Amino acid sequence: MVGIAQYFGLNSEQIDSYREHGYIILNQIFTYQDCQSFVKHMEDLKYGRKSIKGFKQQNKYGYRTFNQHFYDSEVLKFLISPHLRQPLSDCLGDEPEAIQTMHFYEGSEHERHQDQYYLPDCMSAWIAMTNVDQENGALRVQPGSHTGRLITKKDVPLEFSQAETYEDQQKNRYFPEVDKVFVENGNEEISIFVNLGDVVLFHGRLIHGGSPVLRKGSPRHALACHYIPFQSDNWDRDWPRISFDGNRRIKYRSND
């Protein structure tokens, strides 16, 4: 994998912009060939032209896979690409550890949310594998919302139950609370249009979601990668925390 731009770190202007707005766009981090090869890989898996043990699609949010890096080296190499290490470190103020991936085949139309509700202390690197515009479902964000209130699981506890599905609990309880904070913040929401190979870094408290897909069924391959600071103890999963050297460790806060 060869990046077009060698990003050894963010400059002071980029860091200031990230701190103010809660996100920043890094252009052409990955090459056309990198992205096309990855898209072909994902399409081959989707349509059964090749198989990997453990591969599974979820029929929601634009058809996605979840934590595919656990069993797929092609996803893992993007997750811990050396082109992302220093920019992530500059944003986190610490060495990043990779914790989650989600690949989206199409625009998600996901309701407004904050990633740190699900993954405490996290931030995201959202990799565009195709051009993303108003037709196929852009990422939408509320700039500056990372400095506002964070809805946590203490505010809105969600549990698996027979009476109400997890998705219904989100729709009925969590998403409305995020919308309230969105209104409180008072900032205008914008859509982010990017080209293949671009990466959007954004804070885990930033309110964001998926724009409506105007051209239904249009492809919009994007790999959402999530990271937490090495020093973070605010983590309650038993998933491996993966360093950019490829080392794995399980360090989490027990709920006991």
ROKEMI-80054 format. One record per residue (C-alpha): residue in three letters; x, y, z. Coordinates in steps of 0.1 Angstrom, whole numbers, padded with zeros to 4 digits, always signed. Each point is the difference from the previous one (the first is absolute). Layout:
ROKEMI-80054
AlaXYZ;...
end
This chain:
ROKEMI-80054
Met+0000+0000+0000;Val+0015+0033-0011;Gly-0015+0033+0010;Ile+0001+0030-0023;Ala+0008+0023+0029;Gln+0024-0009+0027;Tyr-0017+0014+0031;Phe+0025+0000+0028;Gly-0022+0022+0021;Leu-0024+0029+0000;Asn+0012+0036-0002;Ser-0010+0026+0025;Glu-0028+0013-0022;Gln-0015-0034-0004;Ile+0002-0007+0037;Asp-0017+0033+0008;Ser-0027-0008-0026;Tyr-0006-0034+0015;Arg-0003+0014+0035;Glu-0024+0027-0011;His-0022-0020-0024;Gly+0004-0036+0013;Tyr+0010-0014-0034;Ile+0025+0005-0028;Ile+0003-0014-0035;Leu+0034-0015-0012;Asn+0001-0001-0038;Gln+0013-0029-0020;Ile+0014-0021+0028;Phe-0005-0032-0020;Thr+0005-0005-0037;Tyr-0026-0007-0027;Gln+0015-0035-0003;Asp-0003-0006+0038;Cys-0036+0010+0000;Gln-0010-0019-0032;Ser+0017-0031+0012;Phe-0019+0002+0033;Val-0033+0006-0016;Lys+0005-0030-0023;His+0009-0021+0031;Met-0032+0011+0017;Glu-0022-0005-0031;Asp+0015-0035-0005;Leu-0009-0009+0036;Lys-0035+0014-0003;Tyr-0008-0019-0032;Gly+0017-0032+0010;Arg+0028+0001-0026;Lys+0023-0007+0029;Ser-0004-0009+0037;Ile+0016+0006+0033;Lys-0010-0019+0032;Gly-0020+0023+0022;Phe-0012+0024-0027;Lys-0035+0012+0007;Gln-0020+0030-0012;Gln-0025+0019+0021;Asn-0031+0011-0019;Lys-0002+0035+0015;Tyr+0017+0034-0003;Gly+0007-0005-0037;Tyr+0011-0037+0003;Arg+0031-0001+0023;Thr+0025-0024+0015;Phe+0010+0002+0036;Asn+0035-0005+0014;Gln+0012-0016-0033;His+0036+0007+0010;Phe-0003-0029+0025;Tyr+0002-0025-0028;Asp+0009+0020-0032;Ser+0036+0013-0005;Glu-0012+0023-0028;Val-0021+0020+0025;Leu+0027-0002+0027;Lys+0026+0016-0022;Phe-0021+0031-0005;Leu-0010+0001+0037;Ile+0037+0002+0010;Ser+0014+0017-0030;Pro+0032+0019+0008;His-0015+0030-0018;Leu-0026+0004+0028;Arg+0022-0005+0030;Gln+0014+0034+0006;Pro-0031+0020-0010;Leu-0020-0021+0025;Ser+0026+0005+0026;Asp-0001+0038-0005;Cys-0037+0000+0005;Leu-0001-0024+0030;Gly+0031+0014+0017;Asp+0011-0036+0005;Glu+0010-0031-0019;Pro-0032-0014-0018;Glu-0012-0035+0004;Ala-0025-0014-0026;Ile-0032-0015+0014;Gln-0027-0002-0026;Thr-0008+0000-0038;Met-0032+0003-0019;His-0001-0002-0038;Phe-0030+0016-0017;Tyr-0009-0011-0035;Glu-0025+0028-0005;Gly-0010+0033+0017;Ser-0011-0008+0036;Glu-0028+0027+0005;His+0009-0005+0037;Glu-0017+0022+0025;Arg+0020+0026+0019;His+0022-0016+0027;Gln+0033+0003+0019;Asp+0025-0028-0003;Gln+0012+0004+0036;Tyr-0035-0012+0011;Tyr+0009-0034-0014;Leu+0038+0001+0003;Pro+0013+0021+0029;Asp+0030+0023-0006;Cys+0000-0008-0038;Met+0006+0019-0031;Ser-0005-0010-0037;Ala+0018-0002-0032;Trp-0026-0002-0028;Ile+0016-0012-0032;Ala-0017+0007-0033;Met+0005-0028-0024;Thr-0021+0016-0027;Asn-0009+0036-0007;Val-0027+0012+0025;Asp-0025+0027-0010;Gln-0036+0010+0005;Glu-0012-0028-0023;Asn+0014-0030+0018;Gly-0003+0011+0037;Ala+0026+0024+0014;Leu+0011+0001+0036;Arg-0017+0028+0019;Val+0014+0017+0031;Gln-0008+0028+0024;Pro+0033+0019+0002;Gly+0010+0009+0036;Ser-0024-0025+0016;His+0028-0019+0015;Thr+0003+0028+0026;Gly-0036-0004+0010;Arg-0018-0025+0021;Leu+0007-0038-0004;Ile-0030-0024+0003;Thr+0013-0030+0019;Lys-0013-0034+0009;Lys-0008+0013+0035;Asp-0023+0026-0017;Val-0016-0025-0023;Pro+0006-0036+0010;Leu-0008-0025-0028;Glu-0005-0037+0007;Phe-0008-0030-0020;Ser-0036-0011+0007;Gln-0028-0019-0015;Ala-0024+0029+0004;Glu+0020+0025-0020;Thr+0029-0006-0024;Tyr+0033+0018+0003;Glu-0007+0019-0032;Asp-0034+0011+0013;Gln+0015+0012+0032;Gln+0025+0021-0019;Lys-0028+0014-0022;Asn-0024+0007+0029;Arg+0024+0011+0027;Tyr+0036+0007-0011;Phe-0003+0018-0033;Pro-0026+0025+0014;Glu+0024+0009+0028;Val+0028+0007-0024;Asp-0024+0022-0021;Lys-0007+0020+0032;Val+0038+0006+0004;Phe+0002+0009-0037;Val-0026+0027+0006;Glu+0018+0012+0031;Asn+0033+0004-0018;Gly-0017+0023-0026;Asn+0026-0007-0027;Glu-0009-0006-0036;Glu+0003-0035-0013;Ile+0021-0005-0032;Ser+0007-0029-0024;Ile+0035-0011-0008;Phe+0008-0008-0036;Val+0033-0018-0006;Asn+0019-0019-0027;Leu+0012-0036+0002;Gly+0031-0003+0020;Asp-0009+0029+0023;Val-0003-0005+0038;Val-0023+0018+0024;Leu+0013+0001+0035;Phe-0026+0009+0026;His-0004+0002+0037;Gly-0021-0027+0018;Arg-0023+0026+0015;Leu-0007+0017-0034;Ile-0037-0003-0009;His-0002-0016-0034;Gly-0021-0023-0022;Gly-0007-0010-0036;Ser-0016+0023-0025;Pro-0030-0012-0020;Val+0010-0021-0031;Leu-0014+0018-0030;Arg+0010-0027-0025;Lys-0013-0032+0017;Gly+0022-0030-0003;Ser+0030+0020-0011;Pro+0033-0014+0014;Arg+0018+0020+0027;His+0028-0021+0014;Ala+0013+0015+0033;Leu+0021-0016+0027;Ala-0007+0015+0035;Cys+0030-0008+0023;His-0001+0008+0038;Tyr+0028+0006+0024;Ile+0006+0008+0037;Pro+0030+0015+0018;Phe+0026-0026+0012;Gln-0004+0014+0036;Ser-0038-0003+0000;Asp-0015-0023+0027;Asn-0035+0010-0009;Trp-0007-0031-0020;Asp-0024-0028+0008;Arg+0004-0024-0029;Asp+0022-0031-0003;Trp+0009+0008-0036;Pro+0037+0002-0007;Arg+0015+0035+0000;Ile+0024+0000-0030;Ser+0031+0022-0002;Phe+0014+0012-0033;Asp+0028-0024+0005;Gly-0025-0028-0001;Asn+0002-0009+0037;Arg-0033-0010+0016;Arg-0010+0003+0036;Ile-0033-0002+0020;Lys-0002+0028+0026;Tyr-0034+0010+0011;Arg-0019+0013+0030;Ser-0022-0027+0016;Asn-0036+0009+0007;Asp+0003-0019+0033;
end
